[in-house]
Amino acid sequence: MRLTIFWDRMNQQFGEGYADSVAKDYVMAELDGRTVEQALADGVGAKDVWRAVCATFDVQQRLR
């Protein structure tokens, strides 16, 4: 998954302003206690990060 697709899905799910907040502030167990931004910076693939987001939040089925 490309980062552009990842961020498009984040924005569709959470809205543009809130997606940034979720990525910066929400620590996820599925990402070993990291935020989305930390996981991406550490080299975790966008697809794996998106799966963690889907597991953590009630993501719309069409975006999964």
N, C-alpha and C positions, 0 to 999 in steps of 0.2 A: 504494500500500500504506500502510495506517495504521501508525503507530508501535506501537500495541497489538498488531497482527498481527506486525509485525517482531519485537518482544520476545518474543511467544509462541513464534515459530519458533526464535529464539535459545535460549530456555529449553528447548524440546523437543530441540533438537539437542545442546546442550552441558550441560544441567542448569542450574538456577537460579544456583548459586554460580559455576560456571565461565563461564557466559555473560557475567556482569559482568566477569570477569577478561579474557576474550577482547576484549570491547568496549573496555576501558580500556588494555590493554597490548599487543595484537598489532598491529603496524604492517603494513599491506598495500600491496603494490605497486599493486594494482588500485584503491586509493583514493589514489593519488599520494603514497604514503608517510605516510598518516595512519591513525589508529586509527578504529574504528567510531564512537566517541564524537566524535572530532574532525571526521570527515566529516559526521555528522549536525548538529553544531553549526555547521559551515560552510555548511549549507543543502543538502547533497547529499540527494536523495530517499531515503526508506527502501527503496524498491524497488531503486534502483541500489546501495545499500549491501548489501542482501540478495544481489543478484547477485554482488557482489564476495566476500561471505562464501562463497557457493556455489562460486565459482571457486577460492577459496583452500583450502577445507576439503572433505572428502568428506561433503557434506551428504546426508542420507537423501533418496531420490528423492521420497518423499511430501511432503516439505517444500519442494521446489524450486518 
